[in-house]
Amino acid sequence: MIEVTRIQAIPSTPYAIDLSWEVRPTFDPLEDYSFTVLRSESVGGPFTRISGPIVFPAAFLFRDNQVNAFSKIRAYRYRIRVTGPTGDTLEFGSRTREERARTGEIGSVGIEAEPDRIVLAMNRRFELLLRAKVGRPVMVLSRMTFGQYCENYDAELQKHLRADCRQCWGTNFAGGYYSPVLAWLRVNPKPKGIRRTEIGEVHPAVSVAELGRFPPLKPGDLLVERENVRWHVGTVQTTEKRRAASRQIAQISQLEAGRVELQIPVAFPQGHIFVPEPALRPRMDLTSLTGARRIIESGG
């Protein structure tokens, strides 16, 4: 049985909590296992199933959009249930397999850095701004950093034997990247320049991308635009308030010709239409020099 590690639960909006987890590297085929998210309002349970089977190569991400992050008396706790190829199941929480064997406790994971209402409102407004005004849809491929090793990976040498491997795309793990996730982000215009090297001229293309806190980015991830322009994520910096993330700022570089990642098949969703939220209620504007109250309709 594989082992689930690094379970995290982080609120993203007032009515959603994002969960992510990892799997300790193994040679077992991950497609033989399925993952189910369990939730409770108590540390000790009971836990109820809130997701269907999540099967590899789907990313180990899940958004619980049936919660109320405004509640001050309700605490959400999560576990991950793993179902093996023979039907046997095992649940994972905050305890490692060694700790569970020693204490008999599974534990559970809750919200680590609880955002206040200001952060939740910032998240919602920024995501709405990206979708309605300044952002564009991009497919995010999260780079695998754990899981089943590629057959071209030498465990003794701890290195990959092929530079153009289409089984792991250079990540050392079978599949290379998780299934694409649609995200809205803003990509700044890339500067144009020439850098002369020993092998000739190089035209580097670097830029900055801004997005909300979901999906979480990490160095090595791949961004694919609708025009098939592909970017590698370099460094990622988050904007935080009291350790609660509100947005991500990533340094990205465009893939050069000849990179094996350019051959990864990515199906961009067709006919995706953004449906804006209902119009905001009229708000009071007290900034008039005369102090008179003026009602300004949304968008005014």
KOLDRENRO-983189 format. One line per 4 residues: number of its first residue (from 0); for each residue x, y, z of N, C-alpha, C. Coordinates in Angstrom, 2 decimals. Each point is the difference from the previous one (the first is absolute). Layout:
<nodes>
NUM) X Y Z X Y Z X Y Z; ...
</nodes>
This chain:
<nodes>
0) 0.85 -1.20 0.00 -0.85 1.20 0.00 0.88 1.24 0.00; -0.34 0.98 -0.84 0.75 1.24 -0.06 -0.32 0.86 1.22; 0.81 1.03 0.21 -0.16 0.86 1.16 -0.24 1.43 -0.43; -1.03 0.63 0.55 -0.34 1.39 -0.28 0.69 0.88 1.03
4) 0.63 1.09 -0.49 0.71 0.91 0.89 -0.37 1.44 -0.34; 0.38 0.92 0.87 -0.12 1.46 -0.21 -1.41 0.41 -0.42; -0.98 -0.41 0.78 -1.38 0.44 -0.24 -0.14 1.42 0.51; -0.53 0.89 -0.85 -0.17 1.40 0.37 -1.42 0.45 -0.34
8) -0.56 0.83 0.85 -1.33 0.58 -0.20 0.11 1.50 0.20; -0.30 0.76 -1.08 0.16 1.46 0.04 -1.25 0.63 -0.60; -0.66 0.93 0.69 -1.16 0.70 -0.58 0.43 0.88 -1.17; -0.84 0.03 -1.03 0.29 0.84 -1.17 -1.04 1.09 -0.18
12) -1.25 -0.27 0.34 -1.07 0.98 -0.07 -0.85 -0.17 1.26; -0.99 0.87 0.22 -0.84 -0.17 1.19 -0.78 -1.31 0.03; -0.10 -0.68 -1.15 -0.82 -1.21 -0.05 0.76 -1.17 -0.63; 1.32 0.00 0.10 0.77 -1.09 -0.59 1.30 -0.20 0.76
16) 0.38 -1.26 0.14 1.27 -0.39 0.61 0.72 -0.91 -0.99; 1.26 0.30 -0.29 0.79 -0.78 -0.93 0.84 -1.01 0.75; -0.05 -1.25 -0.47 0.79 -1.06 0.61 1.02 -0.51 -1.02; 1.18 -0.35 0.50 1.04 -0.58 -0.83 0.75 -1.04 0.82
20) 0.57 -0.97 -0.67 0.76 -1.03 0.68 1.03 -0.59 -0.95; 0.92 -0.76 0.55 1.06 -0.64 -0.77 0.04 -1.49 0.33; 0.76 -0.72 -0.79 0.20 -1.44 0.20 1.48 -0.26 0.11; 0.39 -0.76 0.98 1.42 -0.34 0.15 0.46 -0.79 -1.22
24) 1.18 0.36 -0.59 0.46 -0.68 -1.22 -0.04 -1.52 0.12; -0.50 -0.64 -1.04 -0.17 -1.44 0.00 0.13 -0.52 -1.41; 0.24 -1.29 -0.14 0.04 -0.64 -1.31 -1.35 -0.63 -0.36; -0.99 0.08 0.90 -1.33 -0.53 -0.29 -0.71 0.92 -0.99
28) -0.71 -0.56 -0.98 -0.76 0.85 -0.95 -1.10 0.78 0.72; 0.03 1.31 -0.09 -0.98 0.82 0.70 -1.39 -0.13 -0.60; -0.10 -0.41 -1.28 -1.32 -0.14 -0.60 -0.79 -1.14 0.61; 0.65 -0.85 0.82 -0.70 -1.09 0.66 -0.66 0.45 1.30
32) 0.18 1.26 0.37 -0.54 0.51 1.26 -0.96 1.15 -0.28; -0.94 0.20 0.90 -0.92 1.13 -0.06 -0.02 0.69 1.35; -0.30 1.31 -0.03 0.04 0.82 1.21 -1.37 0.64 0.22; -0.43 0.03 1.25 -1.28 0.59 0.38 0.22 0.95 1.16
36) -0.63 1.18 -0.07 0.13 1.00 1.05 -1.11 -0.19 1.02; 0.36 -0.02 1.27 -0.94 -0.14 1.10 0.02 1.28 0.84; -1.16 0.36 0.54 -0.10 1.23 0.79 -0.79 -0.24 1.27; 0.36 0.75 1.03 -0.70 -0.05 1.27 0.08 1.36 0.65
40) -0.85 0.23 0.99 0.06 1.22 0.79 0.64 -0.25 1.35; 0.55 -1.18 0.18 0.66 -0.37 1.25 1.32 -0.67 -0.32; 0.97 0.20 0.88 1.31 -0.60 -0.22 -0.09 -1.52 -0.03; -0.86 -0.55 0.82 -0.11 -1.45 0.07 -1.05 -0.60 -0.91
44) -0.68 0.82 -0.81 -1.02 -0.54 -0.89 -1.38 -0.05 0.66; -0.97 -0.70 -0.61 0.16 -0.83 -1.20 0.20 0.82 -1.27; 0.61 -0.62 -0.99 0.31 0.64 -1.27 -0.94 -0.51 -1.08; -0.44 0.93 -0.85 -0.88 -0.34 -1.11 0.70 0.29 -1.31
48) -0.36 -0.74 -1.03 0.61 0.16 -1.32 -0.60 1.21 -0.69; 0.86 0.88 -0.54 -0.47 1.19 -0.69 0.49 0.06 -1.45; 0.69 -1.02 -0.46 0.49 -0.01 -1.38 -0.15 -1.40 -0.57; -0.05 -0.07 -1.31 0.05 -1.27 -0.67 1.42 -0.49 -0.10
52) 0.22 -1.17 -0.57 1.37 -0.51 -0.15 0.84 0.91 -0.88; 1.15 0.41 0.49 0.96 0.80 -0.75 1.10 -0.95 -0.47; 0.10 -0.17 -1.30 0.87 -1.02 -0.57 1.13 0.66 -0.77; 1.21 -0.49 0.18 1.16 0.47 -0.75 -0.28 -0.15 -1.50
56) 0.38 0.99 -0.89 0.93 1.09 0.26 -0.63 1.32 0.41; -1.18 -0.03 0.56 -0.59 1.24 0.52 0.89 0.56 1.10; 0.12 1.32 0.04 0.83 0.64 1.02 -0.57 -0.27 1.39; 0.88 -0.11 0.97 -0.43 -0.27 1.37 -0.48 1.30 0.63
60) -1.09 0.53 -0.57 -0.61 1.23 0.47 -1.50 -0.19 0.07; -0.63 0.66 0.97 -1.46 -0.04 0.11 -0.47 1.27 0.66; -1.06 0.58 -0.55 -0.59 1.22 0.58 -1.33 -0.35 0.65; -0.07 0.18 1.30 -1.24 -0.22 0.75 -0.78 1.31 0.01
64) -1.03 0.08 -0.86 -0.77 1.24 -0.13 -1.34 -0.06 0.73; -0.08 -0.81 1.04 -1.22 -0.09 0.79 0.30 0.27 1.46; 0.76 1.06 0.23 0.37 0.37 1.36 -0.29 1.49 0.19; 0.05 0.42 1.23 -0.18 1.41 0.35 1.22 0.44 0.79
68) 0.93 0.65 -0.69 1.22 0.42 0.66 -0.22 1.15 0.97; -1.20 0.61 -0.01 -0.29 1.09 0.92 -0.31 -0.52 1.41; -0.35 -1.27 0.11 -0.41 -0.52 1.29 1.17 0.00 0.98; -0.26 0.49 1.20 1.03 0.05 1.02 -0.08 -1.16 0.98
72) -1.05 -0.80 -0.09 -0.18 -1.10 0.94 0.09 -1.35 -0.68; 0.20 0.00 -1.29 0.04 -1.24 -0.76 1.41 -0.22 -0.53; 0.56 -1.17 0.25 1.34 -0.35 -0.46 -0.11 -1.20 -0.93; 0.59 0.13 -1.17 -0.03 -1.09 -0.98 1.29 -0.80 0.08
76) -0.16 -1.32 0.06 1.14 -0.92 0.06 -0.10 -0.97 -1.18; 1.15 -0.38 -0.53 0.02 -0.81 -1.21 0.93 -1.20 0.14; -0.36 -1.03 -0.73 0.84 -1.18 -0.18 -0.06 -0.44 -1.46; 0.97 -0.78 -0.41 0.04 -0.56 -1.34 -0.08 -1.51 0.11
80) -0.97 -0.58 -0.68 -0.14 -1.46 -0.02 0.56 -0.55 -1.30; 0.87 -0.99 0.10 0.63 -0.62 -1.16 -0.59 -1.39 -0.18; -0.44 -0.29 -1.22 -0.52 -1.32 -0.34 0.99 -0.69 -0.92; 0.46 -1.19 0.41 1.01 -0.72 -0.75 -0.59 -0.84 -1.12
84) 0.87 -0.67 -0.77 -0.47 -0.80 -1.14 -0.86 -1.19 0.40; 0.13 -0.48 1.24 -0.80 -1.13 0.47 -1.25 0.45 0.74; -0.24 1.32 0.09 -1.18 0.50 0.70 0.25 0.36 1.45; 1.18 -0.28 0.51 0.30 0.36 1.38 0.21 1.50 0.11
88) -0.39 0.58 1.13 0.05 1.44 0.19 0.85 0.34 1.22; 0.56 1.23 -0.03 0.80 0.49 1.12 -0.15 1.51 0.03; -0.24 0.56 1.18 -0.20 1.44 0.14 1.27 0.65 0.55; 0.21 1.25 -0.44 1.17 0.76 0.41 -0.45 1.37 0.50
92) 0.65 0.47 1.05 -0.28 1.31 0.57 1.28 0.73 0.30; 0.09 0.53 1.22 1.19 0.75 0.38 1.11 -0.89 0.53; -0.28 -1.25 0.29 1.00 -0.92 0.52 0.67 -0.77 -1.12; 1.31 -0.19 0.12 0.72 -0.84 -0.96 -0.28 -1.47 0.29
96) 0.41 -0.84 -0.93 -0.24 -1.43 0.20 0.74 -0.50 1.24; 1.19 0.52 0.26 0.74 -0.43 1.18 -0.68 0.47 1.28; -0.49 1.23 0.03 -0.70 0.51 1.18 -1.30 -0.74 0.23; -0.69 -0.36 -1.09 -1.25 -0.73 0.16 0.24 -1.40 0.54
100) 1.09 -0.63 -0.44 0.32 -1.33 0.51 0.38 0.05 1.47; 0.58 1.13 0.42 0.43 0.11 1.39 -1.13 0.42 0.92; -0.87 0.90 -0.45 -1.05 0.55 0.87 -1.39 -0.53 -0.33; -0.18 -0.53 -1.22 -1.31 -0.46 -0.41 -0.93 1.11 -0.45
104) 0.50 1.24 -0.14 -0.82 1.14 -0.39 0.28 0.38 -1.46; -1.06 0.34 -0.73 0.14 0.43 -1.39 0.16 1.51 -0.07; -0.74 0.71 0.83 0.05 1.44 -0.02 -0.82 0.57 -1.15; -0.03 1.29 -0.11 -0.70 0.69 -1.08 0.66 1.34 -0.23
108) -0.31 0.60 -1.15 0.63 1.25 -0.40 -1.05 1.09 -0.05; 0.30 1.14 0.58 -0.88 1.15 -0.04 0.66 1.17 -0.70; -0.61 1.17 0.11 0.53 1.20 -0.62 1.23 0.44 0.78; 1.12 0.12 -0.70 1.24 0.33 0.68 0.13 1.51 0.24
112) -0.14 0.78 -1.06 0.06 1.46 0.13 -1.37 0.55 -0.34; -0.77 0.30 1.01 -1.38 0.42 -0.21 -0.05 1.46 -0.45; -0.53 0.26 -1.18 -0.10 1.39 -0.46 -1.18 0.71 0.65; 0.14 1.30 0.18 -1.12 0.77 0.52 -0.91 0.42 -1.15
116) -1.02 0.77 0.33 -0.98 0.37 -1.03 0.61 0.90 -1.06; 1.00 0.78 0.38 0.64 0.88 -0.98 0.70 -0.84 -1.07; 0.73 -1.02 0.42 0.70 -0.86 -0.97 -0.99 -0.75 -0.88; -1.08 -0.50 0.58 -1.00 -0.71 -0.79 -0.64 0.92 -1.03
120) -0.27 1.22 0.41 -0.57 0.96 -0.95 1.01 0.37 -1.08; 1.26 0.14 0.37 1.05 0.27 -0.98 0.10 -1.12 -1.03; -0.06 -1.24 0.48 0.07 -1.14 -0.92 -1.15 0.02 -0.99; -1.19 0.22 0.50 -1.18 -0.02 -0.87 0.05 1.12 -1.02
124) 0.35 1.20 0.45 0.02 1.13 -0.92 1.10 -0.13 -1.04; 1.16 -0.52 0.40 1.09 -0.15 -0.97 -0.33 -1.06 -1.04; -0.60 -1.12 0.42 -0.40 -1.01 -0.96 -1.06 0.53 -0.95; -0.93 0.80 0.52 -1.01 0.59 -0.85 0.62 0.99 -0.99
128) 1.00 0.76 0.46 0.69 0.94 -0.89 0.72 -0.75 -1.13; 0.64 -1.10 0.33 0.70 -0.77 -1.03 -0.97 -0.57 -1.02; -1.12 -0.51 0.45 -0.96 -0.63 -0.91 -0.73 1.02 -0.87; -0.31 1.14 0.57 -0.86 0.94 -0.71 0.75 1.08 -0.76
132) 1.24 0.33 0.43 0.65 1.19 -0.56 1.39 -0.28 -0.56; 0.94 -0.36 0.84 1.41 0.06 -0.38 0.64 -1.36 -0.24; -0.65 -1.09 0.38 0.63 -1.31 -0.12 -0.41 -0.74 -1.26; 0.61 -1.14 -0.20 -0.34 -0.87 -1.11 0.17 -1.45 0.46
136) -0.77 -0.92 -0.61 0.09 -1.39 0.43 1.32 -0.64 -0.43; 0.57 -0.76 0.89 1.25 -0.70 -0.23 -0.11 -1.37 0.65; 0.55 -1.01 -0.68 0.03 -1.34 0.58 1.28 -0.15 0.82; -0.15 -0.42 1.25 1.12 -0.19 0.92 0.27 -1.48 0.15
140) 1.22 -0.41 -0.33 0.43 -1.39 0.17 0.97 -0.04 1.17; -0.43 -0.62 1.06 0.83 -0.09 1.20 1.05 -1.10 -0.17; 1.24 0.35 0.22 1.11 -0.94 -0.16 -0.02 -1.03 1.11; 0.20 -1.25 -0.36 0.05 -1.07 0.98 1.34 0.01 0.72
144) -0.06 -0.02 1.30 1.20 -0.09 0.82 -0.01 -1.25 0.88; -0.98 -0.84 -0.18 -0.10 -1.25 0.75 -0.87 -0.95 -0.80; 0.00 -1.27 0.39 -0.82 -0.99 -0.69 0.83 -1.15 -0.53; -0.44 -0.59 -1.10 0.67 -1.14 -0.60 1.17 0.47 -0.86
148) 1.16 -0.58 0.23 1.18 0.37 -0.77 -0.16 -0.41 -1.46; 0.59 0.80 -0.89 0.02 -0.34 -1.41 0.91 -1.20 -0.22; -0.31 -0.82 -1.01 0.82 -1.18 -0.26 1.39 0.38 -0.50; 0.18 1.22 -0.47 1.32 0.47 -0.43 0.78 0.68 1.11
152) -0.52 -0.05 1.20 0.68 0.59 1.15 0.82 -1.06 0.71; 1.27 0.28 0.22 0.90 -0.93 0.68 0.03 0.36 1.48; -0.55 -0.90 0.83 -0.08 0.28 1.43 1.37 0.00 0.65; 0.94 -0.79 -0.52 1.34 -0.05 0.59 0.78 1.26 -0.31
156) -0.05 0.44 -1.26 0.70 1.21 -0.39 -0.77 1.26 0.37; -1.29 -0.17 0.29 -0.89 1.11 0.32 0.03 1.06 -1.10; -0.16 -0.46 -1.23 -0.02 0.89 -1.14 -0.82 -0.63 -1.11; -0.46 0.83 -0.92 -0.77 -0.47 -1.13 0.93 -0.34 -1.14
160) -0.32 -1.06 -0.74 0.89 -0.50 -1.03 -0.29 0.58 -1.37; -1.12 0.71 -0.16 -0.35 0.58 -1.29 -0.43 1.45 0.19; 0.46 0.85 -0.90 -0.36 1.41 0.07 -1.31 0.31 -0.71; -0.42 -0.90 -0.92 -1.22 0.22 -0.78 -1.07 -1.04 0.33
164) -0.07 -0.40 1.26 -0.94 -1.04 0.40 -1.43 0.53 -0.06; -0.87 -0.73 -0.69 -1.39 0.40 -0.12 -0.89 -0.73 1.00; 0.60 -0.74 0.89 -0.77 -0.66 1.05 -0.07 0.85 1.27; 1.04 0.76 0.26 0.01 0.86 1.19 0.27 1.46 -0.36
168) 0.32 0.27 -1.27 0.27 1.37 -0.46 1.06 0.70 0.83; 0.98 -0.79 0.45 1.13 0.57 0.72 -0.20 0.22 1.47; -1.08 -0.53 0.58 -0.29 0.23 1.42 0.44 -1.16 0.90; 0.38 -1.14 -0.60 0.41 -1.22 0.70 -1.17 -0.83 0.50
172) -1.24 0.49 -0.13 -1.17 -0.74 0.47 -0.94 -0.26 -1.17; -0.55 -1.21 -0.04 -0.84 -0.42 -1.13 -1.19 0.94 -0.16; -0.19 0.48 -1.22 -1.06 0.95 -0.29 0.50 1.42 -0.09; 0.99 0.34 0.81 0.62 1.30 -0.06 -0.79 1.12 0.65
176) -1.23 0.20 -0.48 -0.84 1.09 0.49 -1.41 -0.55 0.25; -0.68 0.64 0.95 -1.37 -0.38 0.28 -0.93 0.55 -1.07; -1.24 -0.43 0.03 -0.97 0.46 -0.98 -0.12 1.51 0.07; -0.17 0.67 -1.15 -0.07 1.46 -0.01 -1.17 0.53 0.82
180) 0.23 1.14 0.64 -1.01 0.69 0.79 -0.18 1.40 -0.59; -1.24 0.37 -0.27 -0.28 1.31 -0.56 0.14 1.07 1.07; 0.75 1.05 -0.33 0.20 1.11 0.93 -0.04 1.31 -0.77; -0.30 1.05 0.72 -0.02 1.34 -0.59 1.15 0.79 0.59
184) 0.83 0.57 -0.87 1.14 0.76 0.47 0.32 1.13 -0.96; 0.83 0.89 0.47 0.45 1.13 -0.81 1.48 -0.16 -0.27; 0.36 0.00 -1.29 1.39 -0.12 -0.41 0.46 1.35 -0.52; 1.02 0.56 0.61 0.53 1.28 -0.45 0.70 -0.16 -1.34
188) 0.02 1.04 -0.82 0.71 -0.09 -1.28 1.47 -0.36 0.21; 0.50 -0.88 -0.85 1.38 -0.45 0.14 0.95 0.97 -0.69; 1.11 0.34 0.64 0.99 0.87 -0.65 0.75 -0.76 -1.09; 0.45 0.74 -0.99 0.75 -0.58 -1.11 1.47 0.35 0.16
192) 0.85 -0.99 -0.24 1.43 0.21 0.14 0.79 -1.09 -0.67; 1.30 0.21 -0.11 0.92 -0.96 -0.61 1.16 -0.21 0.96; 0.34 -1.26 0.21 1.15 -0.35 0.83 0.94 -0.87 -0.82; 1.23 0.44 -0.14 0.99 -0.72 -0.79 0.76 -0.99 0.87
196) 0.06 -1.24 -0.46 0.69 -1.06 0.71 1.04 -0.64 -0.91; 0.68 -1.02 0.49 1.02 -0.67 -0.79 -0.59 -0.77 -1.17; -1.28 -0.37 0.10 -0.63 -0.78 -1.08 -0.82 0.88 -0.92; -0.03 1.30 0.25 -0.76 0.89 -0.86 -0.91 0.91 0.81
200) -0.93 0.64 -0.71 -0.93 0.92 0.64 -1.17 -0.76 0.64; -0.39 0.46 1.16 -1.14 -0.56 0.72 -0.98 1.13 0.26; -1.27 -0.30 -0.21 -1.05 1.00 0.21 -0.83 -0.41 1.23; 0.46 0.37 1.18 -0.75 -0.39 1.20 -1.32 0.73 0.10
204) -1.00 -0.69 0.52 -1.32 0.59 0.20 -0.44 -0.29 1.42; 0.04 1.01 0.84 -0.40 -0.14 1.40 -1.10 1.00 0.28; -0.86 -0.34 0.95 -1.11 0.88 0.31 -0.46 -0.29 1.43; -1.08 0.66 0.39 -0.58 -0.16 1.33 -1.48 -0.31 -0.15
208) -0.47 -0.99 0.74 -1.42 -0.39 -0.01 -0.59 0.21 1.38; -1.23 0.48 0.04 -0.72 0.22 1.25 -1.30 -0.79 -0.04; -0.31 -0.67 1.09 -1.24 -0.75 0.11 -0.40 -0.11 1.46; -1.19 -0.51 0.22 -0.46 -0.22 1.36 0.77 -1.11 0.67
212) -0.49 -0.46 1.12 0.73 -1.02 0.73 -0.35 -1.42 -0.43; -0.87 -0.15 -0.99 -0.34 -1.33 -0.50 0.02 0.01 -1.52; 0.65 -1.02 -0.60 0.75 -1.08 0.63 1.36 0.46 0.48; 0.51 -0.59 1.08 1.31 0.43 0.51 1.10 -0.36 -0.99
216) 0.86 0.98 -0.30 1.11 -0.22 -0.91 1.26 -0.35 0.77; 0.91 -0.67 -0.68 1.32 -0.29 0.56 1.01 0.02 -1.15; 1.27 0.18 0.30 1.01 0.00 -1.07 -0.03 -1.31 -0.79; 0.06 0.14 -1.32 -0.03 -1.16 -0.87 -1.34 -0.27 -0.64
220) -1.05 0.67 0.46 -1.32 -0.18 -0.61 0.00 0.56 -1.42; -1.00 -0.40 -0.77 -0.10 0.39 -1.40 -1.30 0.77 -0.22; 0.08 1.13 -0.68 -1.16 0.81 -0.36 -0.17 -0.03 -1.51; -1.22 -0.27 -0.47 -0.28 -0.11 -1.42 -1.12 0.98 -0.34
224) 0.29 0.94 -0.88 -1.02 0.94 -0.46 -0.77 -0.60 -1.16; -1.12 0.64 -0.35 -0.85 -0.51 -1.06 0.73 -0.04 -1.34; 0.95 0.91 -0.20 0.79 0.02 -1.24 1.17 -0.97 0.04; 0.01 -0.88 1.01 1.04 -1.03 0.18 1.35 0.61 0.38
228) 0.00 1.21 0.51 1.21 0.56 0.58 0.19 -0.63 1.37; 1.17 -0.56 0.23 0.22 -0.76 1.23 1.10 0.65 0.84; -0.26 0.02 1.30 0.90 0.65 0.94 0.37 -0.96 1.11; 1.25 0.09 0.44 0.47 -0.70 1.18 -0.06 0.95 1.19
232) -0.49 -0.48 1.12 -0.05 0.81 1.21 1.35 -0.07 0.69; 0.58 1.17 0.27 1.27 0.06 0.71 -0.21 0.13 1.49; 0.00 1.24 0.48 -0.25 0.25 1.41 -1.44 0.45 0.21; -0.53 -0.29 1.17 -1.37 0.36 0.36 0.02 0.75 1.33
236) -0.63 1.15 0.01 -0.11 0.81 1.21 -1.48 0.25 0.28; -0.38 -0.12 1.24 -1.40 0.20 0.39 -0.15 1.30 0.77; -1.15 0.64 -0.20 -0.37 1.16 0.80 -0.84 -0.50 1.17; 0.43 0.29 1.20 -0.63 -0.56 1.18 -0.43 1.10 0.97
240) -0.99 -0.33 0.78 -0.42 0.83 1.12 -0.15 -0.92 1.20; 0.88 0.17 0.95 0.04 -0.88 1.16 0.18 -1.45 -0.42; 0.89 -0.21 -0.95 0.38 -1.33 -0.50 -1.07 -0.66 -0.83; -1.06 0.70 -0.31 -1.06 -0.54 -0.86 0.20 0.57 -1.40
244) 0.18 -0.88 -0.99 0.29 0.42 -1.36 -1.24 0.56 -0.68; 0.20 1.05 -0.78 -1.10 0.59 -0.76 0.23 -0.07 -1.50; 1.25 0.05 -0.45 0.28 -0.13 -1.42 1.43 -0.50 -0.19; 0.30 -0.41 -1.24 1.32 -0.52 -0.33 0.61 0.83 -1.13
248) 1.29 0.25 0.09 0.76 0.70 -1.03 1.15 -0.91 -0.40; 0.01 -0.41 -1.26 0.96 -0.99 -0.47 0.89 0.58 -1.08; 1.30 -0.28 0.10 0.93 0.30 -1.08 -0.04 -1.17 -0.98; -0.31 0.27 -1.27 -0.16 -1.06 -0.98 0.92 0.25 -1.19
252) 0.38 -1.07 -0.68 0.85 0.08 -1.18 -0.62 -0.86 -1.10; -0.01 0.54 -1.20 -0.60 -0.71 -1.13 0.91 -1.14 -0.46; -0.61 -1.14 -0.31 0.77 -1.15 -0.46 0.61 0.27 -1.36; 1.25 -0.40 -0.15 0.68 0.18 -1.27 -0.23 -1.20 -0.90
256) 0.23 0.20 -1.29 -0.20 -1.08 -0.97 0.89 -1.19 0.34; -0.55 -1.18 -0.18 0.74 -1.22 0.28 -0.26 -0.60 1.35; -0.66 0.72 0.90 -0.29 -0.55 1.32 -1.03 -1.10 -0.11; 0.19 -1.08 0.75 -0.90 -1.14 -0.09 -1.38 0.36 0.54
260) -0.08 1.00 0.89 -1.30 0.37 0.56 -0.93 0.59 -1.05; 0.54 0.45 -1.13 -0.85 0.54 -1.06 -0.83 -1.09 -0.67; 0.34 -1.26 0.22 -0.71 -1.11 -0.61 -1.07 -0.59 0.91; -0.17 0.55 1.18 -1.03 -0.50 0.91 -1.37 0.36 -0.56
264) -0.86 -0.97 -0.22 -1.35 0.33 -0.52 -0.84 0.67 1.08; -0.57 1.15 -0.34 -0.84 0.76 0.93 -1.28 0.36 -0.73; -1.13 -0.47 0.52 -1.30 0.30 -0.60 -0.59 1.21 0.70; -0.05 1.12 -0.70 -0.57 1.21 0.58 -1.51 -0.06 -0.12
268) -0.75 0.30 1.06 -1.47 -0.06 -0.07 -0.53 0.96 -1.04; -0.96 -0.47 -0.80 -0.59 0.81 -1.05 -1.30 0.63 0.48; -0.25 1.20 -0.48 -1.26 0.66 0.30 -0.16 0.41 1.44; 1.14 0.21 0.70 -0.11 0.40 1.40 -0.47 1.45 0.07
272) -1.10 0.22 0.66 -0.58 1.33 0.11 -0.06 0.38 1.48; 0.48 1.18 0.31 -0.05 0.48 1.37 -1.36 0.64 0.27; -0.64 -0.45 1.06 -1.29 0.56 0.40 0.24 0.88 1.22; -0.12 1.31 -0.15 0.29 0.89 1.12 -0.99 -0.20 1.14
276) 0.43 0.36 1.18 -0.87 -0.09 1.17 -1.07 1.09 -0.07; -1.07 -0.15 0.77 -1.03 1.04 0.02 0.58 1.35 0.35; -0.64 1.03 -0.52 0.50 1.36 0.23 0.06 0.31 1.49; 1.04 0.71 0.38 0.14 0.37 1.39 -1.09 0.99 0.41
280) -0.32 -0.01 1.24 -1.01 0.94 0.49 0.55 1.43 -0.04; -0.89 0.98 -0.16 0.48 1.39 0.04 0.69 0.29 1.31; 1.06 0.76 -0.06 0.75 0.32 1.20 0.02 1.51 0.21; 0.24 0.39 1.22 0.00 1.41 0.35 1.40 0.57 -0.17
284) 0.10 1.15 -0.62 1.27 0.69 -0.20 -0.03 1.29 0.80; 0.87 0.08 1.00 0.02 1.16 0.89 1.22 0.88 -0.27; 0.57 -0.12 -1.21 1.23 0.73 -0.30 -0.26 1.38 -0.59; -1.26 0.37 -0.12 -0.31 1.32 -0.56 0.54 1.10 0.92
288) 0.52 1.07 -0.62 0.54 1.10 0.79 -1.07 0.67 0.84; -1.23 -0.05 -0.48 -1.08 0.64 0.75 -0.56 -0.91 1.07; 0.45 -1.27 0.00 -0.49 -0.92 1.01 -1.33 -0.60 -0.35; -0.55 0.37 -1.16 -1.29 -0.56 -0.38 0.17 -1.46 -0.38
292) -0.99 -0.78 0.25 0.04 -1.42 -0.32 -0.48 -0.21 -1.43; 0.85 -0.65 -0.79 -0.37 -0.30 -1.38 0.00 -1.50 -0.18; -1.05 -0.50 -0.60 -0.11 -1.43 -0.26 0.57 -0.27 -1.37; 1.01 -0.84 -0.04 0.62 -0.34 -1.26 -0.30 -1.46 -0.32
296) -0.59 -0.23 -1.12 -0.29 -1.38 -0.40 1.30 -0.72 -0.29; -0.03 -1.31 0.12 1.20 -0.80 -0.27 0.48 0.25 -1.42; 1.29 0.18 -0.10 0.60 0.26 -1.30 0.00 1.47 -0.35; -0.61 0.83 0.82 -0.06 1.42 -0.29 1.27 0.72 0.43
</nodes>
